[in-house]
Amino acid sequence: MKILVTGGAGFVGSHLVDELIKLNHDVFVVDDLSCGKKEFINKNAKFFKLDIRSKKINNIFKRHNFDIIYHLAAQKSVPYSIKNPGCDANVNILGSINLFDNCVKYKVKRVIFTSSGGAIYDEANNFPTSEMEEAKPLSPYAIAKFTIEKYLNFYNKVHGLNYTIIRPANIYGPRQDPMGEAGVIAIFINNLLQKKQCFINGGDQTRDFVFVADVVSSLIKALNAKNEIYNISTENDISILNLYQKIKTILESGIEAELKPSIIGEVFKSQLSYQKIKNDLDWSPQYDLENGIKETINYFKK
Ligand SMILES: NC(=O)c1ccc[n+]([C@@H]2O[C@H](COP(=O)([O-])OP(=O)(O)OC[C@H]3O[C@@H](n4cnc5c(N)ncnc54)[C@H](O)[C@@H]3O)[C@@H](O)[C@H]2O)c1
């Protein structure tokens, strides 16, 4: 199939592109390289350095007749979105609408969109949290993700555009940017390998970490999905302090983390259910945290 991946130079997108090429698809990438790296883009993909908000996107859709769009390009920093809600909405919401308009115009068969399971439930009432839980997006980033989901519903009901929404928990793995504030596993590994001290705000807050290869396999399963929303997770949450101890032990490091006060408003517990995608598409995670961390360490060592 002809498949466009937006954000295909980024952490998750570049792994997805590699897998789609292995499966013999004809893959195209749109990325403005604001965070992504050109060297991550598979040599067999056709690359357009372009902003998803650009009107030039129209020419690419017109020329290539895509079957599927994977939409991963995003402003992904929650702190940035809090400081700059307008810029976040501009990239994430208006950029998505620009793509969806082209999907309708050029009769794309399905949009597969990465929303965020880690952000949109906020402080959930039920654990592991299922897709039935009320979304209570707090940050502008989470509000944008939820809004885009609602736009997909609109484009489906009014224009017949098919979609699948993937809500991953916290993703980690090779190629994650250790300089950003999102990838705590990448940050801990990178710092400890360089014998630098890490700091932790709070530490008792828990997150459900899912390995990037498992997220990619869920995105591949989504090719055969219906217009549904799926959490992607492991159902095992771990506190940030225990996570740090685990990485420290694997790396045989003696460096203790500096503890700082909790960040007000930060979610205390995040643990998502993946039972819906397991039942519908036979997906379940294949990596446990220890194996995933070891693969990530090998990558950072190189
Ligand atoms: N990493 C996680 O833990 C996580 C969890 C849940 C959801 N997600 C979502 O998954 C997707 C991929 O995340 P990631 O961690 O790979 O992030 P990433 O920043 O590595 O990848 C995003 C890519 O989008 C590109 N991009 C940004 N703005 C653009 C624009 N205006 N036009 C074109 N390209 C643009 C960046 O250059 C980058 O290559 C994002 O939508 C993110 O919100 C990530």
The ligand as an SDF file (V2000), in Angstrom:
LIG
                    3D

 44 48  0  0  0  0  0  0  0  0999 V2000
    6.6750    9.4740   23.2260 N   0  0  0  0  0  0  0  0  0  0  0  0
    5.6160    9.1870   23.9860 C   0  0  0  0  0  0  0  0  0  0  0  0
    5.7310    8.7670   25.1470 O   0  0  0  0  0  0  0  0  0  0  0  0
    4.2250    9.3610   23.4090 C   0  0  0  0  0  0  0  0  0  0  0  0
    3.1330    8.8860   24.1520 C   0  0  0  0  0  0  0  0  0  0  0  0
    1.8620    9.0200   23.6220 C   0  0  0  0  0  0  0  0  0  0  0  0
    1.6780    9.6240   22.3960 C   0  0  0  0  0  0  0  0  0  0  0  0
    2.7460   10.0840   21.6990 N   0  0  0  0  0  0  0  0  0  0  0  0
    2.5170   10.7030   20.3870 C   0  0  0  0  0  0  0  0  0  0  0  0
    3.1880    9.9150   19.4070 O   0  0  0  0  0  0  0  0  0  0  0  0
    3.6360   10.7590   18.3390 C   0  0  0  0  0  0  0  0  0  0  0  0
    5.1230   10.5700   18.1260 C   0  0  0  0  0  0  0  0  0  0  0  0
    5.8080   10.9290   19.3160 O   0  0  0  0  0  0  0  0  0  0  0  0
    7.3940   10.8790   19.4390 P   0  0  0  0  0  0  0  0  0  0  0  0
    7.6980   10.6120   20.8540 O   0  0  0  0  0  0  0  0  0  0  0  0
    7.9250   10.0070   18.3640 O   0  0  0  0  0  0  0  0  0  0  0  0
    7.7550   12.3980   19.1620 O   0  0  0  0  0  0  0  0  0  0  0  0
    8.9080   13.0190   18.2390 P   0  0  0  0  0  0  0  0  0  0  0  0
    9.0040   14.4750   18.5970 O   0  0  0  0  0  0  0  0  0  0  0  0
   10.1400   12.1970   18.2890 O   0  0  0  0  0  0  0  0  0  0  0  0
    8.2630   12.8940   16.7770 O   0  0  0  0  0  0  0  0  0  0  0  0
    7.3820   13.8670   16.2710 C   0  0  0  0  0  0  0  0  0  0  0  0
    7.8870   14.2430   14.8890 C   0  0  0  0  0  0  0  0  0  0  0  0
    6.9940   15.2370   14.3600 O   0  0  0  0  0  0  0  0  0  0  0  0
    7.7860   16.2150   13.6990 C   0  0  0  0  0  0  0  0  0  0  0  0
    7.0090   17.4530   13.6950 N   0  0  0  0  0  0  0  0  0  0  0  0
    6.7160   18.2590   14.7460 C   0  0  0  0  0  0  0  0  0  0  0  0
    5.9910   19.3010   14.3470 N   0  0  0  0  0  0  0  0  0  0  0  0
    5.8150   19.1660   12.9970 C   0  0  0  0  0  0  0  0  0  0  0  0
    5.1500   19.9310   12.0060 C   0  0  0  0  0  0  0  0  0  0  0  0
    4.5120   21.0770   12.3040 N   0  0  0  0  0  0  0  0  0  0  0  0
    5.1790   19.4920   10.7140 N   0  0  0  0  0  0  0  0  0  0  0  0
    5.8340   18.3470   10.3880 C   0  0  0  0  0  0  0  0  0  0  0  0
    6.4790   17.5810   11.2950 N   0  0  0  0  0  0  0  0  0  0  0  0
    6.4730   17.9790   12.5780 C   0  0  0  0  0  0  0  0  0  0  0  0
    9.0760   16.3160   14.5040 C   0  0  0  0  0  0  0  0  0  0  0  0
   10.1610   16.8220   13.7470 O   0  0  0  0  0  0  0  0  0  0  0  0
    9.2960   14.8520   14.9030 C   0  0  0  0  0  0  0  0  0  0  0  0
   10.1030   14.1750   13.9570 O   0  0  0  0  0  0  0  0  0  0  0  0
    3.2570   12.1820   18.7420 C   0  0  0  0  0  0  0  0  0  0  0  0
    2.0300   12.4940   18.1380 O   0  0  0  0  0  0  0  0  0  0  0  0
    3.0940   12.1010   20.2490 C   0  0  0  0  0  0  0  0  0  0  0  0
    2.2050   13.0830   20.7180 O   0  0  0  0  0  0  0  0  0  0  0  0
    4.0340    9.9570   22.1670 C   0  0  0  0  0  0  0  0  0  0  0  0
  1  2  1  0
  2  3  2  0
  2  4  1  0
  4  5  1  0
  4 44  2  0
  5  6  2  0
  6  7  1  0
  7  8  2  0
  8  9  1  0
  8 44  1  0
  9 10  1  0
  9 42  1  0
 10 11  1  0
 11 12  1  0
 11 40  1  0
 12 13  1  0
 13 14  1  0
 14 15  2  0
 14 16  1  0
 14 17  1  0
 17 18  1  0
 18 19  2  0
 18 20  1  0
 18 21  1  0
 21 22  1  0
 22 23  1  0
 23 24  1  0
 23 38  1  0
 24 25  1  0
 25 26  1  0
 25 36  1  0
 26 27  1  0
 26 35  1  0
 27 28  2  0
 28 29  1  0
 29 30  1  0
 29 35  2  0
 30 31  1  0
 30 32  2  0
 32 33  1  0
 33 34  2  0
 34 35  1  0
 36 37  1  0
 36 38  1  0
 38 39  1  0
 40 41  1  0
 40 42  1  0
 42 43  1  0
M  CHG  2   8   1  16  -1
M  END
$$$$
